[in-house]
Amino acid sequence: MQIASLRSPRRRIAGVLATSAVALLTVSGCSVANTTQSESASPDTLRIVLPQEPPTLEPCDASLTATGVVVRSNITEPLIERNPTTGELQPLLASGWKQVEPNVWRFTTVSGVKFSNGATFDAEDAAFSIKRTFNGAIGCDVNGYVFDDSKTEVNVVDPNTVEVRTEAPDPILPLRLSFIEMVPRTTDPDAKVRQPIGTGPYMVDFWDSGQRIALKANPNYHGDAPQFNRAIYQWRGEGSVRAAMVTNDEADLATSLGPEDGAGDLGTAYVNNETTALRMQGTDAPLDDIRVREAIAYSINRDGIVDALFQGLGKPAGQLVGKGIVGYNDQVTPTAYDLDHAKKLIDEARADGVPVDRTIRLIGRTGQFPKINETIEAIQFSLSKIGLDVKIEMMDTSGQMQYQTRPFVPGSGPVLLMIMHGNQAGDTQFTLDQYMLSDGYQSTFGTTEYDEEIRKAEALTGDARQNALAQVLADEPTKIRQYAYIAHMEAVLAKSPKVAYQPNSATGDEMRLAEMTHATSSND
């Protein structure tokens, strides 16, 4: 499977360390929590600061960003991995795979690989890991994200061969399996684990809950030993604090920064695979009128938001997936910013009896991305200029998720929901099934005709698949218009000059420690 190359531009973020961040560090004595002086000073230890503590290190939850950034490709590995730059599927714990029947894929596992506990990896472990992921008692996040409710049969043919049979032909099954991390067959099949065993270059040393997680080099690793033999993860909620820890040499890398966080010359911008959009709940008036939804799309000043609020770190969006994703349509352009046309659409709807004066709730998640509050306020102001009454409601993650995923809050009224979607898998199907189908997990409505168009496109392969999926994305604004797309986002990573590492579109979801090396100069 070939996917268009995704470029990850690297540019320095100019800026000066915020005085408030320095003051906070001075008052709180911000340092690597519980890290000894020898660990801090060791050139063989990576010190990484994240925005939040991972909720779990369970491998089958590695599709959660906060978990995957520690676990994926560090502690555990999949049969197949996707190159985040080229999109190509590459062998890892599987040396090869092929479709032997319309509904059956066969995978050949590699030989000579051991888990960090010394046990040998083979097809039995691969089959166990796949079956465990489907175990409803565990509730693996990757199961809901990557797979549907159809039945899947997994069989071991011999010690190096495993077959997966699906109910219907699945042209992207190898891509789906790239999200299943391999664990030994001795892993508890009915409960999640706290300290996973894997085949990756690192293994868990310890986890001080609320403080830090330490990884150490896996002595049984089948590949080249990583240059850094330890990694210490900690977490700080404020981006300015994370950036300051790198500039003060208290951390080597800091993730999920904004351009205003003060990383200065140590900041590197990169495409982070995320797209922001307003989801419009088209089941409630006045949002059930497509003219109103169209007017909302026309009222968003995407260029202004990207330039003024994101400081140029992003690109106005006209679809929910970005470059490098199968199905991305390079002919789709963002909806124009046209307040006069938007107001005309609202006036037409009002004249036809649509209750456009009804209060619309604009819901956002606190801290979802840098400058989210200002972004939402700018959108509210534009919507007021076209005659809509919009009320902003900022919520924490748990509150906002009640409106983002099914079952939705009943009787919530007309809702505009700020979302940020990152397609980790590399194929538009994972976006369509969740966000576009009528009954999608994160979709509020749709049509039978559009659902059928989606399903037909998803059954194809190769160029036909790319073209059909691209057409589905092009049709959404005219046939459905559930989304007012805002921007394809970029993120900032702060990096010590002592570490050489080039972030890519997958960095926010799986930051591969083995790709980090000792810098030969301050320009690396």
C-alpha positions in Angstrom: 0.0 0.0 0.0 1.5 3.3 -1.0 0.5 6.6 0.6 1.5 10.1 -0.5 4.5 11.4 1.3 3.9 13.7 4.3 6.5 16.4 4.7 7.2 17.5 8.3 8.7 21.0 7.9 11.2 22.0 10.6 11.5 25.5 11.6 12.8 27.4 14.6 10.2 29.1 16.8 11.4 32.6 17.8 10.5 33.8 21.2 11.7 34.7 24.7 11.1 32.6 27.8 8.1 34.0 29.6 8.9 35.8 32.9 5.9 34.2 34.5 7.2 30.7 33.7 10.6 31.6 35.2 8.9 32.9 38.3 6.8 29.7 38.6 9.9 27.6 38.3 11.6 29.6 41.0 8.7 29.4 43.4 7.9 25.7 42.9 11.5 24.5 42.5 10.4 22.8 39.4 12.7 19.8 38.7 12.5 16.3 37.5 10.3 14.8 40.2 12.2 12.3 42.3 15.1 12.2 39.8 18.5 11.7 41.5 21.3 14.0 40.6 23.1 11.1 38.8 20.1 10.4 36.6 19.7 14.1 35.7 23.4 14.4 34.8 23.7 11.1 33.0 24.3 11.6 29.3 22.6 8.2 28.7 19.3 9.2 30.2 16.5 10.9 28.2 14.4 13.3 30.3 10.9 13.8 28.8 8.1 16.0 30.1 4.6 15.3 28.9 1.3 17.3 29.3 -0.3 14.6 31.4 0.4 11.3 33.2 -0.5 8.3 31.1 -3.8 6.9 32.4 -2.4 3.4 31.7 0.5 1.6 30.1 -1.8 -1.2 28.9 -0.7 -2.1 25.3 -4.2 -2.5 24.0 -4.9 1.1 25.0 -1.9 2.4 23.0 -4.2 4.2 20.6 -4.8 6.7 23.4 -2.3 9.5 22.8 -1.2 9.7 26.4 -0.5 6.0 26.5 0.9 5.4 23.0 3.5 8.1 23.4 5.2 6.0 26.1 4.3 2.4 25.1 4.2 2.1 21.2 7.5 1.1 19.6 9.2 1.6 22.9 8.0 -1.1 25.2 5.9 -3.1 22.8 5.8 -3.6 19.0 3.2 -4.6 16.5 3.4 -7.2 13.7 3.5 -4.4 11.1 4.3 -0.7 11.5 3.3 2.2 9.4 6.0 4.7 8.3 4.6 8.0 9.4 6.4 9.9 6.6 5.7 7.7 3.6 2.6 5.9 4.8 4.1 2.5 3.8 3.4 -0.6 5.8 6.7 -2.1 6.9 7.5 -5.5 8.5 8.4 -5.6 12.2 7.4 -8.7 14.1 5.8 -10.1 10.9 8.3 -10.7 8.1 5.5 -10.8 5.5 1.7 -11.0 4.9 -0.7 -11.8 2.1 -4.4 -12.2 1.4 -4.8 -16.0 0.8 -8.6 -15.9 0.5 -11.0 -12.9 0.1 -11.7 -13.1 3.9 -8.4 -14.5 5.1 -5.0 -12.8 5.6 -1.9 -14.8 6.5 1.0 -13.4 8.6 4.5 -14.9 8.9 6.1 -14.0 12.2 9.8 -13.4 12.6 12.1 -15.9 14.3 14.7 -15.2 17.1 12.8 -12.4 18.9 12.4 -12.5 22.6 10.3 -10.5 25.0 12.0 -8.5 27.8 11.2 -11.3 30.2 13.3 -13.7 28.1 10.3 -15.6 26.6 10.5 -16.4 22.8 8.0 -14.6 20.6 6.1 -16.7 18.0 2.8 -17.1 16.2 1.0 -18.2 19.4 1.8 -14.9 21.1 0.6 -13.0 18.0 -2.7 -14.9 18.0 -3.1 -14.4 21.7 -2.4 -10.6 21.4 -5.0 -10.3 18.6 -7.6 -12.3 20.5 -7.0 -10.4 23.7 -7.6 -7.1 22.0 -11.1 -8.4 21.0 -11.9 -9.4 24.6 -14.9 -7.2 25.5 -14.2 -7.8 29.2 -11.0 -5.7 28.9 -12.5 -2.9 26.9 -9.4 -2.2 24.8 -9.4 1.3 23.3 -7.8 0.1 20.1 -10.6 -2.3 19.5 -13.2 0.5 19.3 -10.9 2.8 17.4 -9.6 0.4 14.7 -12.2 -2.5 14.5 -15.9 -2.8 14.2 -18.3 -5.3 15.8 -17.9 -7.9 13.1 -16.6 -11.3 14.1 -12.9 -12.2 13.6 -11.4 -15.6 13.8 -7.7 -16.1 14.6 -5.8 -19.4 14.0 -2.2 -20.5 14.4 -1.1 -22.5 11.4 2.4 -23.3 12.7 4.9 -21.6 15.0 5.6 -18.9 12.5 2.2 -18.5 10.8 -1.0 -16.9 12.0 -4.2 -16.5 10.0 -7.0 -13.9 10.5 -10.4 -14.6 9.0 -13.0 -11.8 8.8 -16.7 -11.9 8.2 -16.3 -9.8 5.0 -13.3 -9.1 2.9 -11.1 -6.5 4.6 -8.6 -4.8 2.3 -6.9 -2.9 5.1 -6.6 -5.6 7.7 -2.8 -5.4 7.8 -3.2 -1.6 8.6 -5.6 -2.4 11.3 -3.2 -5.0 12.9 -0.5 -2.4 12.9 -2.4 -1.0 16.0 -2.2 -4.2 18.0 0.8 -4.4 20.2 2.3 -7.9 20.8 2.4 -9.2 24.3 3.4 -12.7 25.6 0.7 -15.4 25.9 1.2 -15.4 29.7 -0.3 -11.9 29.9 -3.7 -11.8 31.8 -6.3 -12.2 29.0 -9.1 -10.7 31.1 -7.5 -7.7 32.8 -5.4 -4.8 31.9 -1.7 -4.7 33.0 0.1 -1.9 34.7 3.7 -2.8 33.6 3.6 -4.5 30.2 6.0 -6.9 28.8 7.0 -6.4 25.2 9.7 -6.9 22.5 10.6 -3.2 22.1 14.0 -1.5 22.8 12.9 -0.5 26.3 11.1 -2.1 29.3 9.4 -0.6 32.4 11.8 0.0 35.2 9.3 1.6 37.6 6.2 3.8 37.7 5.8 6.2 40.6 2.2 7.1 40.3 1.7 10.8 40.0 5.4 11.4 39.8 7.3 9.7 37.0 7.7 6.7 34.8 11.2 5.2 34.1 12.1 2.9 31.2 15.4 1.1 30.8 17.0 -0.6 27.8 15.7 -4.1 27.1 18.7 -6.5 27.3 16.8 -9.0 25.0 16.0 -6.5 22.3 16.3 -8.0 18.8 17.5 -4.8 17.1 20.3 -2.3 17.5 20.6 -1.1 21.1 19.3 2.4 21.5 21.9 5.1 22.3 20.1 6.2 25.4 19.8 3.4 27.9 17.2 5.1 30.2 14.2 7.4 29.8 12.5 9.3 32.5 9.0 10.6 31.8 7.3 13.2 34.0 4.4 15.6 33.3 3.4 19.2 33.8 0.1 20.7 32.7 1.4 24.1 31.7 3.1 24.3 28.3 5.3 27.3 29.4 6.5 25.2 32.3 7.4 22.2 30.0 9.2 24.5 27.7 11.1 26.2 30.5 12.3 22.8 31.8 14.0 22.2 28.5 15.5 25.7 28.3 16.7 25.3 31.9 18.2 21.9 31.1 15.9 20.1 33.5 14.4 18.0 30.6 15.6 17.0 27.2 12.3 17.0 25.4 8.9 18.6 26.0 5.8 17.8 23.9 2.5 19.5 23.0 3.7 23.1 23.1 2.3 26.2 21.5 4.3 28.9 19.9 3.6 31.2 22.9 5.1 28.8 25.4 8.6 30.1 25.2 10.7 27.3 23.7 12.7 29.9 21.7 15.4 28.5 19.5 14.9 25.0 21.1 11.4 24.7 19.6 10.8 22.7 16.4 7.5 23.0 14.6 6.0 19.9 12.9 2.8 18.7 11.3 1.1 16.8 14.1 -1.7 15.0 12.1 -4.5 16.9 13.9 -7.4 18.8 12.3 -9.6 21.2 14.1 -13.3 21.6 13.2 -16.7 22.6 14.5 -19.1 19.7 14.5 -22.6 20.9 13.9 -25.4 18.9 15.5 -27.8 18.8 12.5 -30.6 17.1 14.4 -31.8 20.3 16.2 -33.1 23.6 14.9 -31.7 25.8 13.6 -28.7 23.5 12.8 -31.0 21.1 11.1 -31.2 23.5 8.2 -28.2 23.1 5.8 -28.3 26.8 5.0 -27.5 27.6 8.7 -24.7 25.1 8.8 -23.4 26.5 5.5 -23.5 30.0 6.9 -21.5 28.9 10.0 -18.8 27.5 7.7 -18.7 30.8 5.7 -18.3 32.8 8.9 -15.0 31.3 10.0 -11.9 33.3 9.2 -9.5 30.4 8.9 -6.6 32.5 7.6 -7.0 34.9 10.4 -7.1 32.2 13.1 -4.1 30.4 11.7 -2.0 33.6 11.3 -3.0 35.6 14.4 -3.8 32.9 17.0 -1.7 29.9 15.8 1.1 32.2 14.7 1.3 30.5 11.4 1.5 27.0 12.8 -1.1 25.4 10.7 -3.0 25.5 7.4 -6.7 26.3 6.7 -8.6 23.1 6.3 -11.4 22.0 3.9 -11.6 18.4 5.1 -11.1 16.3 8.2 -7.9 14.5 7.2 -4.5 15.9 6.2 -1.8 15.0 3.7 -0.4 11.5 3.9 -3.7 9.9 4.6 -5.2 7.6 2.0 -8.2 9.5 0.7 -6.9 13.0 1.3 -8.2 15.2 -1.5 -5.7 17.8 -2.7 -8.4 19.4 -4.9 -10.6 20.4 -1.9 -10.2 24.0 -0.8 -11.4 25.5 2.5 -14.7 27.3 2.6 -14.2 31.0 1.8 -14.6 33.6 4.6 -17.7 35.6 3.5 -19.8 37.2 6.2 -22.1 38.8 3.7 -23.0 35.5 2.1 -23.3 33.9 5.5 -25.8 36.6 6.6 -27.8 36.2 3.4 -28.2 32.4 4.1 -29.3 33.1 7.7 -31.9 35.7 6.4 -33.2 33.2 3.9 -33.6 30.5 6.6 -35.4 33.0 8.9 -37.8 34.0 6.1 -38.7 30.3 5.7 -39.6 30.0 9.4 -36.3 28.4 10.7 -35.8 29.6 14.3 -32.4 31.1 13.7 -32.7 33.2 16.9 -32.6 30.1 19.1 -29.5 30.0 21.4 -26.8 27.7 20.1 -24.3 26.2 22.5 -20.7 26.4 21.5 -18.8 23.8 23.5 -15.0 23.5 23.8 -12.6 21.5 25.9 -10.2 23.5 28.1 -6.6 23.1 26.9 -7.5 21.0 23.9 -5.0 23.0 21.8 -3.1 26.2 22.3 -5.3 29.3 22.0 -8.6 27.4 22.0 -10.4 29.9 24.1 -9.4 32.8 21.8 -10.3 30.7 18.8 -13.8 29.9 20.1 -14.3 33.6 21.1 -13.4 34.7 17.6 -15.8 32.2 16.1 -18.6 33.4 18.5 -18.0 37.0 17.4 -18.3 36.1 13.7 -21.5 34.2 14.3 -23.0 37.1 16.2 -22.3 39.3 13.1 -24.4 37.1 10.9 -27.3 37.1 13.3 -26.8 33.9 15.4 -27.1 33.8 19.2 -24.2 31.6 20.4 -23.2 30.8 24.0 -19.8 29.5 24.8 -19.4 26.7 27.3 -15.8 25.5 28.2 -15.6 22.0 29.8 -13.0 19.6 31.1 -12.3 16.4 29.1 -14.9 14.2 30.9 -17.6 16.8 30.4 -16.9 17.5 26.8 -16.6 13.9 25.9 -20.3 13.4 26.8 -21.1 15.5 23.8 -18.4 14.1 21.5 -19.2 10.4 21.6 -22.3 8.3 21.7 -24.5 8.1 23.6 -24.8 11.9 23.4 -26.4 13.9 26.2 -30.1 13.7 25.6 -32.0 17.0 25.0 -28.8 19.0 24.7 -30.3 21.3 22.2 -28.4 22.8 19.2 -24.7 22.2 19.8 -21.6 23.4 18.0 -18.7 21.2 19.3 -15.1 22.0 18.8 -13.2 18.8 17.9 -9.6 18.0 17.1 -9.2 14.8 15.1 -5.9 13.0 14.3 -6.0 10.0 11.9 -3.2 7.9 13.3 -4.0 5.0 11.1 -3.3 6.6 7.8 -6.6 5.7 6.0 -9.7 7.9 5.7 -11.9 4.9 6.6 -11.0 5.4 10.2 -12.2 9.0 10.0 -15.4 8.2 8.0 -16.6 5.3 10.2 -16.3 7.5 13.4 -17.2 11.0 12.2 -19.2 10.7 9.0 -21.5 7.6 9.1 -25.0 8.3 10.3 -24.4 6.1 13.4 -20.7 6.8 13.8 -19.4 6.9 17.3 -18.6 10.6 17.0 -21.2 11.5 14.3 -24.6 13.2 15.1 -26.4 12.6 11.8 -26.1 11.6 8.1 -28.0 10.2 5.2 -28.6 6.7 3.8 -27.2 7.8 0.5 -24.0 9.2 2.0 -23.5 6.1 4.1 -23.8 3.9 1.0 -21.2 6.1 -0.8 -18.8 5.6 2.2 -19.3 1.8 2.3 -18.7 1.4 -1.4 -15.5 3.5 -1.2 -14.2 1.5 1.8 -14.5 -1.8 -0.1 -12.0 -0.8 -2.8 -8.3 -1.1 -2.9 -5.4 0.8 -4.6 -6.0 3.8 -6.8 -9.7 3.1 -6.9 -9.9 3.3 -3.1 -7.9 6.6 -3.1 -10.1 8.2 -5.7 -13.4 7.0 -4.1 -12.5 8.1 -0.6 -11.3 11.5 -2.0 -14.7 11.9 -3.6 -16.5 11.1 -0.3 -14.5 13.9 1.4 -15.3 16.3 -1.4 -19.0 15.5 -1.2 -19.4 16.0 2.6 -19.7 19.8 2.6 -22.5 19.7 -0.1 -24.3 16.5 0.8 -24.1 16.6 4.6 -22.2 19.7 6.0 -21.8 18.3 9.5 -18.4 20.0 9.9 -17.1 23.5 9.6 -13.4 22.7 9.1 -10.9 25.1 10.6 -7.2 24.1 10.3 -4.7 21.3 9.8 -2.6 21.9 12.9 1.1 22.0 13.7 2.7 21.4 17.1 5.9 22.5 18.7 8.4 20.2 20.4 11.1 21.6 22.6 14.4 19.7 22.3 17.7 20.0 24.1 20.7 20.7 21.7 22.2 17.5 23.2 19.6 15.3 21.5 19.2 14.7 17.8 15.6 13.8 16.8 13.3 14.9 14.0 9.6 14.8 15.0 7.1 13.7 12.5 3.3 13.4 12.1 3.2 10.5 14.6 5.3 12.1 17.3 2.3 13.1 19.3 1.0 9.5 19.4 4.2 7.4 19.5 7.5 9.1 20.2 10.1 6.5 19.3 13.0 6.7 21.8 15.2 4.5 19.6 15.2 7.2 16.9 16.8 9.7 19.4 20.6 9.9 19.3 23.4 12.1 20.9 23.7 15.3 18.9 27.0 15.9 17.3 26.5 19.6 17.3 24.1 22.2 18.6 22.6 22.4 15.1 21.3 18.8 15.1 
